[in-house]
Amino acid sequence: MKLTCAMVLFIILSASAGGTTGFTFLQVPAGARAVAMGGAFTAVPGDPLSLYWNPAASAKTTDSKLTTTYTSYMMDMQAGFAGWVNPRENDVIGVSLNYFYGGNFERTTMEDPMGTGEQFTSSSIALAGTWAKSLTETISIGATGRFIYSQIDSYNANGFSVDLGGMYNPSALQGFTSALVVRNAGVQTKAFYRENDPMPTEIAAGVSQSLMNGNLLFAADATMPFEGEFDVAAGVEYKPVEMLALRTGWSLSAKDTADNAGGGFVDAMGFGMGTQYNQFSLDYAWKPYADLGNTHRISLGMDI
């Protein structure tokens, strides 16, 4: 049984998210707001995107919220994220769905290197449940359990993973938050081919500082994947008026990608904006990748 050249190409492209692991679509960052801030979102509390970035941050959610994100990637690839977070009397629960569509590929074999005339697709999906709780006024914890399924042509794999997070809001530092999270710790229970791949497990630490009555936000993250390179990210969000938020961010991994693609400083950054009216929110992020192209994300949110 043989992997086609196109399948190998897809695996290589997916692995560029961070090392040689399975289920690398889990490392495609979720949310236009987070991506515009460079992916520095581990210690940003109260946003439903915490279902992806740090379950402990969900404990600071004050209203039931729904969020959805669509990502237009390179090479006809698409990604999406949907989540619902609901605060209860003593804790917070949430569910989320993460998917990735790899587009159409021309099937090639050793016998037909120019193509067989057939095409195939690839797709991945992860369904997760989240629980979070504020232990004290300053300390919160959270956990996410996730089932994962991926398919490339006739090959498929599945697995399970967990995220474990904590967050600290010192009372002496108003608006300051620090956080630590382990993401995607788990096991691949069924391999694509013969051997199970390692999970895209990573440890991230982050801080954020809110100023000017919440109109200015600074955030920074440091991430160490078990398979891959160390990454740092920083982002800022500014609200010049009540209904408009402007965002930008930078990360080391984006700089490395930009350097490899012949890009410059701008290609290591993310940019975006957002607005909110009554219970509805709309966010947009633009992320350049030099010669590889651009990605666009749109997020819709609603308080329910």
SERO-4910 file (N, C-alpha, C, O; in steps of 0.05 Angstrom, whole numbers):
BEGIN
 pado doro    nc1    nc2    nc3   cac1   cac2   cac3    cc1    cc2    cc3    oc1    oc2    oc3
  Met    A     17    -24      0      0      0      0     18     25      0     37     27     15
  Lys    A     11     44    -17     30     66    -21     16     93    -15     -8     97    -21
  Leu    A     31    111     -4     22    139     -1     28    153    -27     50    150    -38
  Thr    A      9    168    -37     14    184    -62     32    208    -55     34    216    -32
  Cys    A     44    219    -77     61    242    -74     45    265    -62     55    281    -46
  Ala    A     20    268    -71      4    291    -61     -2    288    -31     -3    307    -17
  Met    A     -6    263    -22    -11    258      6     14    266     22     12    278     44
  Val    A     37    258     13     62    265     26     65    296     28     72    307     49
  Leu    A     58    310      6     60    339      6     41    351     27     49    369     41
  Phe    A     17    340     29     -2    350     48      8    346     77      5    364     94
  Ile    A     20    323     82     30    318    109     53    337    116     55    347    138
  Ile    A     70    342     96     92    361    100     82    389    106     91    403    124
  Leu    A     62    398     91     50    424     95     37    426    122     40    446    136
  Ser    A     23    405    131     11    405    157     31    406    179     28    419    199
  Ala    A     53    391    175     73    389    196     88    416    200    100    420    221
  Ser    A     86    434    181     99    460    184     87    476    207     99    496    215
  Ala    A     64    468    217     52    481    239     68    477    265     65    493    283
  Gly    A     86    457    266    102    454    289    112    426    294    102    412    311
  Gly    A    131    417    278    144    392    283    130    368    269    110    372    256
  Thr    A    142    345    273    132    321    259    113    306    278    121    288    293
  Thr    A     88    314    278     67    302    295     43    295    278     41    303    255
  Gly    A     25    281    290     -1    276    278    -21    298    287    -16    312    306
  Phe    A    -44    299    273    -65    318    280    -55    347    282    -63    361    300
  Thr    A    -37    355    264    -26    382    266    -47    404    261    -42    427    266
  Phe    A    -70    397    250    -91    417    246   -100    429    273   -111    451    273
  Leu    A    -95    415    295   -101    425    321    -85    450    328    -93    465    346
  Gln    A    -63    454    314    -46    477    319    -52    501    300    -39    521    302
  Val    A    -72    498    283    -82    521    267    -96    539    286   -117    532    296
  Pro    A    -86    563    292    -98    580    312   -127    588    306   -134    593    283
  Ala    A   -143    588    327   -172    594    325   -178    623    332   -166    633    351
  Gly    A   -195    636    317   -205    662    324   -191    685    311   -166    687    313
  Ala    A   -206    703    299   -194    726    286   -181    745    306   -160    756    300
  Arg    A   -193    748    329   -182    766    349   -154    756    358   -135    771    360
  Ala    A   -152    730    363   -127    719    373   -105    720    351    -83    726    357
  Val    A   -113    713    327    -93    713    305    -83    741    299    -59    745    294
  Ala    A   -100    761    300    -92    788    295    -72    797    317    -56    815    311
  Met    A    -74    786    341    -56    793    362    -32    774    363    -18    772    384
  Gly    A    -25    762    341     -1    745    338     -3    718    351     17    704    353
  Gly    A    -27    710    361    -29    685    375    -22    687    405    -19    666    418
  Ala    A    -19    711    415    -14    715    444    -41    717    458    -51    739    463
  Phe    A    -52    694    465    -79    693    476    -82    674    499   -105    670    508
  Thr    A    -61    663    509    -63    644    531    -74    657    557    -88    643    572
  Ala    A    -68    682    561    -75    696    586    -96    717    582    -99    736    598
  Val    A   -112    715    560   -134    734    556   -159    722    567   -169    703    556
  Pro    A   -171    733    588   -194    721    601   -220    730    589   -222    751    577
  Gly    A   -241    713    593   -268    721    587   -277    719    558   -300    726    552
  Asp    A   -260    710    540   -267    707    512   -274    678    507   -260    660    516
  Pro    A   -295    672    492   -302    644    486   -280    629    470   -280    605    470
  Leu    A   -262    644    458   -239    631    445   -221    617    465   -203    601    457
  Ser    A   -225    622    491   -210    608    511   -215    578    510   -198    562    520
  Leu    A   -237    569    498   -242    541    494   -219    528    478   -214    504    481
  Tyr    A   -206    543    460   -184    533    445   -157    540    458   -139    523    460
  Trp    A   -154    564    469   -128    574    478   -121    565    506    -98    558    512
  Asn    A   -140    567    525   -135    560    552   -161    556    567   -175    576    572
  Pro    A   -169    532    574   -195    528    586   -199    543    612   -221    550    619
  Ala    A   -177    548    627   -179    563    652   -190    591    648   -203    602    665
  Ala    A   -184    603    624   -193    630    619   -224    631    615   -236    653    617
  Ser    A   -236    608    610   -265    607    607   -279    613    634   -302    622    634
  Ala    A   -265    609    656   -277    614    682   -284    643    687   -300    649    704
  Lys    A   -272    661    671   -278    690    674   -300    699    655   -306    723    653
  Thr    A   -313    680    641   -336    687    624   -360    694    641   -367    678    659
  Thr    A   -373    716    636   -395    725    652   -422    720    640   -442    719    654
  Asp    A   -423    715    614   -448    710    600   -445    685    582   -423    679    574
  Ser    A   -467    673    576   -467    651    556   -460    662    529   -474    681    519
  Lys    A   -440    651    516   -430    662    490   -426    640    469   -420    617    476
  Leu    A   -431    648    445   -427    631    422   -407    644    403   -410    668    397
  Thr    A   -387    629    393   -368    641    374   -364    621    351   -363    597    355
  Thr    A   -360    632    327   -354    616    304   -332    631    288   -331    655    287
  Thr    A   -314    615    275   -292    626    260   -289    611    234   -290    586    234
  Tyr    A   -285    625    212   -279    613    186   -252    624    177   -247    648    178
  Thr    A   -234    606    168   -208    613    158   -204    604    130   -208    581    123
  Ser    A   -197    623    112   -190    617     85   -159    614     83   -145    634     87
  Tyr    A   -150    590     78   -121    584     79   -110    583     50   -124    588     31
  Met    A    -84    578     48    -71    575     22    -79    549     10    -89    530     23
  Met    A    -76    547    -17    -80    522    -32   -108    510    -28   -111    486    -26
  Asp    A   -128    528    -26   -156    520    -23   -162    506      3   -183    494      7
  Met    A   -143    507     22   -148    496     49   -166    514     65   -165    539     62
  Gln    A   -183    503     82   -202    518     98   -202    506    126   -198    483    130
  Ala    A   -207    524    145   -209    515    173   -231    530    187   -240    552    178
  Gly    A   -241    518    208   -262    531    223   -263    523    252   -252    502    259
  Phe    A   -275    539    268   -278    534    297   -305    545    306   -313    567    299
  Ala    A   -319    529    322   -344    538    334   -344    530    363   -336    508    370
  Gly    A   -353    548    381   -353    542    409   -376    555    424   -385    577    416
  Trp    A   -384    543    445   -405    554    463   -395    551    491   -387    529    499
  Val    A   -396    573    506   -387    572    534   -410    583    551   -423    603    544
  Asn    A   -415    570    574   -438    576    590   -431    577    620   -425    556    631
  Pro    A   -431    600    632   -426    602    661   -450    592    677   -473    599    671
  Arg    A   -444    575    698   -465    566    716   -460    578    744   -444    595    747
  Glu    A   -474    567    763   -472    579    790   -445    577    802   -434    596    813
  Asn    A   -432    554    799   -406    549    811   -383    543    792   -360    541    800
  Asp    A   -390    540    766   -369    534    747   -378    543    719   -399    556    716
  Val    A   -362    536    699   -367    543    671   -363    518    654   -344    503    658
  Ile    A   -382    513    636   -379    491    617   -379    501    589   -388    523    583
  Gly    A   -368    485    571   -368    493    542   -364    469    524   -355    448    533
  Val    A   -371    473    499   -366    453    479   -355    467    454   -360    491    450
  Ser    A   -339    453    439   -327    466    415   -322    445    393   -320    421    399
  Leu    A   -321    455    369   -316    439    346   -295    452    329   -296    476    323
  Asn    A   -274    437    321   -252    447    306   -249    430    281   -248    405    283
  Tyr    A   -248    442    257   -246    426    233   -225    438    214   -219    462    215
  Phe    A   -215    421    196   -196    430    176   -201    414    150   -203    389    150
  Tyr    A   -204    428    128   -208    416    102   -184    421     84   -176    444     80
  Gly    A   -171    400     75   -146    403     60   -148    409     31   -127    412     18
  Gly    A   -172    410     20   -175    415     -9   -173    390    -26   -171    368    -15
  Asn    A   -173    394    -52   -172    372    -71   -143    368    -80   -128    387    -84
  Phe    A   -135    343    -82   -108    336    -90   -109    317   -115   -126    300   -117
  Glu    A    -90    321   -133    -88    303   -156    -73    278   -147    -51    279   -136
  Arg    A    -85    255   -153    -73    230   -144    -50    223   -163    -53    223   -187
  Thr    A    -26    219   -152     -3    210   -167      8    184   -154      5    180   -130
  Thr    A     19    167   -169     32    143   -160     59    140   -172     67    156   -190
  Met    A     74    120   -163    100    115   -175     97    107   -205    115    113   -221
  Glu    A     75     94   -211     70     86   -239     60    109   -256     65    110   -280
  Asp    A     46    128   -243     34    151   -258     42    176   -243     26    189   -230
  Pro    A     68    184   -246     77    208   -231     64    234   -241     65    254   -227
  Met    A     53    234   -265     40    258   -276     11    259   -268     -3    278   -275
  Gly    A      1    239   -254    -27    239   -246    -43    217   -258    -39    210   -282
  Thr    A    -62    206   -243    -79    185   -253   -105    195   -264   -121    180   -275
  Gly    A   -110    221   -262   -135    232   -270   -156    232   -248   -178    242   -252
  Glu    A   -149    222   -225   -167    221   -202   -158    242   -182   -135    250   -181
  Gln    A   -177    250   -165   -172    268   -143   -182    256   -117   -199    238   -117
  Phe    A   -170    266    -95   -180    258    -69   -178    282    -50   -166    302    -57
  Thr    A   -191    280    -27   -192    302     -8   -182    292     19   -177    269     23
  Ser    A   -178    311     37   -171    306     64   -187    324     83   -193    346     75
  Ser    A   -192    314    107   -207    330    126   -201    320    154   -194    297    158
  Ser    A   -205    338    173   -200    331    201   -221    346    218   -230    367    211
  Ile    A   -228    334    241   -247    345    259   -241    338    287   -230    316    293
  Ala    A   -247    356    306   -243    351    334   -267    361    350   -275    384    346
  Leu    A   -278    345    367   -301    352    383   -292    352    412   -281    333    422
  Ala    A   -297    374    427   -286    378    454   -307    388    473   -326    401    466
  Gly    A   -303    380    498   -319    390    521   -300    403    541   -279    393    547
  Thr    A   -309    426    552   -292    441    571   -306    446    597   -330    451    598
  Trp    A   -290    445    619   -300    452    645   -279    472    658   -255    468    655
  Ala    A   -289    493    671   -272    512    684   -285    522    710   -309    521    713
  Lys    A   -268    530    729   -278    539    755   -259    559    767   -234    556    765
  Ser    A   -270    579    780   -254    598    796   -251    587    824   -271    586    839
  Leu    A   -227    578    832   -223    568    859   -225    590    880   -236    586    901
  Thr    A   -213    613    873   -214    637    890   -218    661    872   -222    657    848
  Glu    A   -218    684    882   -221    708    866   -197    713    848   -198    728    829
  Thr    A   -175    699    854   -150    704    838   -141    679    822   -125    682    804
  Ile    A   -150    655    829   -141    631    816   -163    616    802   -184    612    814
  Ser    A   -159    609    777   -178    593    761   -164    569    749   -140    570    742
  Ile    A   -180    548    745   -169    524    731   -189    515    710   -212    523    711
  Gly    A   -180    499    691   -198    489    671   -186    465    657   -162    461    657
  Ala    A   -204    449    644   -195    425    630   -213    421    606   -237    427    606
  Thr    A   -201    411    584   -215    404    560   -209    376    552   -185    368    552
  Gly    A   -229    360    545   -225    334    534   -234    334    505   -254    346    498
  Arg    A   -220    320    487   -224    323    458   -221    296    444   -203    281    448
  Phe    A   -241    291    426   -239    268    408   -231    278    380   -242    299    371
  Ile    A   -212    265    367   -201    275    342   -203    254    320   -199    230    325
  Tyr    A   -210    262    296   -212    244    273   -201    258    249   -208    281    243
  Ser    A   -184    244    234   -172    255    209   -174    234    187   -172    210    192
  Gln    A   -178    243    162   -180    225    139   -165    238    116   -169    261    109
  Ile    A   -148    222    103   -134    229     78   -139    207     58   -129    185     61
  Asp    A   -156    213     38   -164    193     19   -177    169     34   -196    173     48
  Ser    A   -166    145     31   -178    122     44   -165    116     71   -172     97     85
  Tyr    A   -145    133     79   -132    129    104   -146    146    125   -155    168    119
  Asn    A   -147    136    150   -159    152    172   -144    146    198   -132    125    201
  Ala    A   -147    164    216   -135    162    243   -153    175    263   -168    193    256
  Asn    A   -151    167    288   -166    180    309   -149    180    335   -129    166    337
  Gly    A   -158    196    354   -143    198    379   -159    215    399   -180    225    394
  Phe    A   -147    217    423   -158    233    445   -137    251    456   -113    244    457
  Ser    A   -145    275    465   -126    293    478   -140    309    499   -165    311    500
  Val    A   -124    321    517   -134    339    538   -118    364    539    -94    364    532
  Asp    A   -131    386    547   -117    411    554   -122    416    583   -144    412    593
  Leu    A   -101    424    597   -102    431    625    -91    458    630    -68    464    622
  Gly    A   -106    476    642    -97    504    645   -102    515    672   -119    506    687
  Gly    A    -87    536    679    -90    551    703    -86    581    697    -72    588    679
  Met    A    -99    598    713    -97    626    709    -96    640    736   -109    632    755
  Tyr    A    -80    662    738    -76    677    763    -80    707    758    -67    718    741
  Asn    A    -99    719    773   -104    747    772    -97    760    799   -115    762    816
  Pro    A    -73    769    803    -65    780    829    -82    805    836    -84    823    819
  Ser    A    -93    805    859   -109    828    867    -93    854    870   -104    876    867
  Ala    A    -67    851    874    -50    875    877    -44    888    850    -35    911    849
  Leu    A    -48    874    828    -42    885    801    -68    885    785    -75    865    772
  Gln    A    -82    907    785   -107    909    772   -104    906    742    -88    919    729
  Gly    A   -120    888    730   -119    884    701    -98    865    691    -96    860    667
  Phe    A    -81    854    709    -60    836    701    -68    807    704    -82    800    723
  Thr    A    -61    791    685    -67    762    685    -43    746    676    -29    754    657
  Ser    A    -38    725    690    -17    706    681    -30    678    678    -49    672    692
  Ala    A    -19    662    661    -32    636    655    -12    615    646      9    622    635
  Leu    A    -19    590    650     -3    568    641    -21    546    631    -42    540    644
  Val    A    -15    533    608    -32    513    597    -16    492    583      4    498    570
  Val    A    -25    467    585    -15    445    569    -36    438    548    -59    432    556
  Arg    A    -29    439    523    -49    434    502    -42    408    487    -19    400    483
  Asn    A    -64    394    480    -62    370    462    -45    348    474    -30    335    459
  Ala    A    -47    343    500    -33    320    511    -52    296    508    -75    297    517
  Gly    A    -42    275    495    -59    252    491    -46    231    475    -21    228    476
  Val    A    -62    216    460    -51    193    446    -67    189    420    -91    193    419
  Gln    A    -53    180    399    -66    172    374    -74    143    377    -56    126    380
  Thr    A    -99    137    377   -108    109    381   -110     93    356   -110     68    357
  Lys    A   -110    106    333   -110     92    307    -92    107    288    -96    131    284
  Ala    A    -73     94    276    -54    107    259    -64    109    230    -81     94    222
  Phe    A    -53    129    215    -60    131    187    -50    106    171    -64     95    154
  Tyr    A    -26     97    178    -15     75    162     -6     53    181    -21     34    185
  Arg    A     18     54    192     27     32    208     33     40    237     24     26    256
  Glu    A     47     62    241     55     70    268     40     96    276     34    113    260
  Asn    A     33     97    302     20    121    313     40    145    313     64    141    319
  Asp    A     30    168    306     47    192    308     44    205    335     23    202    348
  Pro    A     65    220    344     62    234    369     41    257    367     37    267    345
  Met    A     29    264    389     10    285    389     24    313    388     47    315    397
  Pro    A     10    333    378     23    360    378     21    374    405     10    396    407
  Thr    A     32    361    425     31    372    452     49    396    456     71    396    445
  Glu    A     40    415    471     56    439    476     49    451    503     26    447    513
  Ile    A     68    465    514     64    480    539     66    509    533     86    518    521
  Ala    A     47    525    542     47    554    537     43    569    563     27    562    580
  Ala    A     58    591    566     55    609    588     50    637    576     61    645    556
  Gly    A     32    652    589     25    678    579     18    698    600     12    691    623
  Val    A     20    723    593     12    745    610     -5    765    593     -1    767    569
  Ser    A    -22    780    607    -37    801    594    -41    824    614    -42    820    638
  Gln    A    -43    848    603    -48    872    619    -69    889    606    -65    898    583
  Ser    A    -91    894    620   -112    911    611   -110    938    624   -106    941    648
  Leu    A   -111    959    607   -108    987    616   -131   1004    605   -146    995    588
  Met    A   -132   1028    615   -151   1048    604   -180   1038    604   -194   1039    585
  Asn    A   -188   1026    628   -215   1016    631   -222    994    610   -244    993    601
  Gly    A   -202    979    602   -206    957    583   -203    965    554   -207    949    537
  Asn    A   -197    990    549   -194    999    521   -166    993    509   -162    997    485
  Leu    A   -148    985    525   -121    978    516   -113    951    529   -114    948    553
  Leu    A   -104    933    512    -96    906    521    -69    898    509    -66    899    485
  Phe    A    -50    891    526    -25    879    518    -24    850    526    -34    843    547
  Ala    A    -13    833    509    -11    804    515     15    793    503     25    802    483
  Ala    A     26    773    517     50    760    508     49    730    516     39    724    537
  Asp    A     59    713    498     60    684    503     87    673    497    102    684    481
  Ala    A     94    651    511    118    635    504    108    606    503     95    596    521
  Thr    A    114    593    481    104    566    476    127    547    469    144    553    453
  Met    A    127    523    483    147    503    478    133    477    469    122    463    486
  Pro    A    133    471    443    121    445    434    140    422    441    164    425    442
  Phe    A    128    398    446    144    375    450    159    367    424    181    356    425
  Glu    A    146    372    401    159    368    375    158    394    360    136    402    351
  Gly    A    180    407    356    180    433    342    197    453    356    212    447    374
  Glu    A    195    478    347    212    499    356    198    517    377    174    521    375
  Phe    A    214    528    395    204    547    415    193    572    401    204    581    381
  Asp    A    171    583    412    158    606    399    151    626    420    144    620    443
  Val    A    153    651    412    143    674    429    125    691    412    129    693    388
  Ala    A    106    703    425     87    720    410     78    743    428     79    742    452
  Ala    A     71    765    415     62    789    429     41    803    413     42    803    388
  Gly    A     21    814    426      0    828    412    -12    851    428     -8    853    452
  Val    A    -26    868    414    -38    891    427    -66    896    414    -70    891    391
  Glu    A    -84    905    431   -111    912    422   -118    939    433   -114    945    457
  Tyr    A   -128    957    416   -135    984    424   -162    992    414   -168    987    390
  Lys    A   -179   1003    431   -206   1011    424   -207   1042    424   -211   1054    445
  Pro    A   -204   1054    400   -205   1084    399   -233   1095    405   -236   1117    416
  Val    A   -253   1079    398   -281   1085    404   -294   1060    414   -283   1038    411
  Glu    A   -318   1062    425   -331   1040    438   -336   1016    420   -333    993    428
  Met    A   -342   1021    394   -351   1000    376   -329    991    357   -334    976    338
  Leu    A   -304    999    362   -282    992    344   -257    983    359   -248    998    377
  Ala    A   -247    960    353   -222    950    364   -202    945    342   -208    932    322
  Leu    A   -178    956    345   -156    953    326   -135    934    339   -128    937    362
  Arg    A   -124    916    323   -106    896    334    -82    890    316    -84    892    291
  Thr    A    -60    884    328    -37    875    313    -20    857    332    -22    859    356
  Gly    A     -3    840    320     14    823    336     37    811    319     38    815    295
  Trp    A     55    798    332     79    787    320     86    761    334     81    758    358
  Ser    A     98    742    319    107    717    332    133    708    319    138    714    295
  Leu    A    149    694    334    174    684    324    170    663    302    184    662    283
  Ser    A    150    645    306    145    625    286    136    637    260    144    627    238
  Ala    A    120    659    261    112    672    236    136    685    223    138    686    198
  Lys    A    156    695    239    180    706    227    196    685    213    206    690    191
  Asp    A    199    661    225    214    640    212    200    631    186    214    627    166
  Thr    A    174    630    186    159    623    162    163    644    141    167    638    117
  Ala    A    162    670    149    166    692    130    194    691    118    197    696     94
  Asp    A    214    686    135    241    685    125    245    662    104    258    666     84
  Asn    A    233    639    110    235    617     91    220    622     65    226    611     44
  Ala    A    199    640     66    183    646     42    193    672     29    179    681     10
  Gly    A    215    682     37    226    707     25    212    732     33    213    752     18
  Gly    A    199    732     56    184    755     66    200    773     84    224    768     89
  Gly    A    187    794     94    201    813    112    186    815    139    172    796    147
  Phe    A    190    837    152    180    841    179    149    840    180    137    829    198
  Val    A    137    852    160    107    853    159     96    825    157     74    820    168
  Asp    A    109    807    143     99    780    140    101    764    166     90    742    167
  Ala    A    114    774    186    114    761    212     93    771    231     91    763    254
  Met    A     75    788    220     55    801    237     27    793    229     23    782    207
  Gly    A      8    798    247    -20    795    241    -34    822    245    -24    839    261
  Phe    A    -56    826    231    -70    851    233   -100    846    234   -109    826    222
  Gly    A   -115    863    247   -144    858    247   -159    880    261   -148    899    272
  Met    A   -185    877    261   -203    895    274   -229    881    282   -234    859    273
  Gly    A   -244    893    300   -269    881    308   -289    902    317   -281    925    324
  Thr    A   -314    895    317   -335    913    326   -356    896    341   -358    872    338
  Gln    A   -371    910    358   -392    897    374   -416    915    376   -414    939    380
  Tyr    A   -440    903    372   -465    918    374   -485    901    389   -491    879    380
  Asn    A   -494    912    411   -512    897    429   -499    870    436   -477    869    447
  Gln    A   -512    847    430   -501    821    437   -485    809    415   -476    786    417
  Phe    A   -480    823    392   -466    812    369   -438    824    367   -434    847    373
  Ser    A   -420    807    357   -392    816    352   -383    805    325   -391    784    316
  Leu    A   -365    821    312   -354    813    286   -324    820    287   -317    843    292
  Asp    A   -307    801    280   -278    805    281   -266    795    255   -275    776    243
  Tyr    A   -245    809    246   -230    801    221   -200    802    227   -190    819    241
  Ala    A   -186    783    215   -157    782    216   -145    776    189   -155    759    174
  Trp    A   -123    790    183   -108    785    159    -80    777    167    -66    792    182
  Lys    A    -70    754    157    -43    745    163    -29    739    137    -35    719    124
  Pro    A     -8    755    130      7    750    106     28    728    111     38    725    133
  Tyr    A     35    713     90     55    692     90     74    696     67     82    676     54
  Ala    A     81    720     60    101    726     39     92    712     13     69    714      5
  Asp    A    111    698      0    105    685    -25     85    662    -24     74    654    -44
  Leu    A     79    653      1     59    632      4     31    642      1     12    626     -4
  Gly    A     27    668      4      0    679      2    -10    691     28      6    696     46
  Asn    A    -36    695     30    -48    707     54    -70    689     65    -81    673     50
  Thr    A    -75    693     91    -98    679    103   -116    701    114   -108    722    123
  His    A   -142    695    113   -163    713    123   -181    698    142   -189    675    137
  Arg    A   -187    711    165   -205    698    185   -227    717    191   -223    742    194
  Ile    A   -251    706    193   -274    721    202   -287    706    225   -292    682    224
  Ser    A   -292    721    247   -305    709    270   -331    724    276   -332    748    275
  Leu    A   -352    708    283   -377    719    291   -383    710    319   -379    686    325
  Gly    A   -393    728    336   -399    720    363   -426    731    372   -436    750    360
  Met    A   -438    718    392   -464    726    401   -467    719    430   -460    696    438
  Asp    A   -477    737    447   -485    731    474   -513    720    474   -531    732    462
  Ile    A   -516    697    487   -543    684    486   -553    679    514   -575    668    518
***
